[in-house]
């Protein structure tokens, strides 16, 4: 696991960040290392965050994440090529699930990575379109065959993906966002895909093949399967996709008040 995480971190850019969103206990614990404007000035509506650059030096902090979770109300990653850090994303999810005692819903990792990959692809298409990259290939071929070049464009033009985990003993929320807005109709189409009834995996593949682009992929068809499984454990789950004028958000929120193992 250490080697796998190190490999993922080595693929990070100098703009990728690991962010610790402090709770009140964390504010007290880390008061002396906070920016001066935050020190000794507790404000429950505006708790500070600690920003750590993703590099080999941050590996020890990430490996010891369970020691930090007591002092946080959330963890975030800001990434420019998140598919390259999928093991890091899964590691953080699993550590949080273990911390809140919900490891039996570990299959939420599949949904998270689907949302992350969709956000990354949207950034790729956007940066190519906005900069009118004139190559003798389709956008799809450029993304598949020239991934590193497209990632560099995302870095240059600041197209990021954020993954946010917020948690307590009663609630677990994952939010995936990227700074490429989508239309109301596109958000509606994605929501319909994520809540559509399909009778088999074959139906999902058939529906996905009708998509012209590498858009929101097959995994969205199984969000409903995931939610239905949680309902069997009396876990209420809300799935949302929406967009502001600057950012698109996908969120999954799970409520554990009536949780049964």
Secondary structure, DSSP 4 states (H G I P E B T S, - for coil): -HHHHHHHHHT--TT-EEEEEE-HHHHHHTGGGS-TTTTT---TTS--EEEEE-SGGGHHHHHTHHHHGGGEEEEEEEESSGGGGHHHHHHHHHHHHHHTT-GGGTTHHHHHHHHHHHHHHHHHHHHHHHTT---SS-HHHHHHH-HHHHHHHHHHTT--EEEEEEE-SSEEEEEEEES----HHHHHHHHHHHT---SSHHHHHHHHHT-SSS-S-GGGGGHHHHHHHHHTTT-EEEEEEEE-SS-EEEEEEEE-TT---
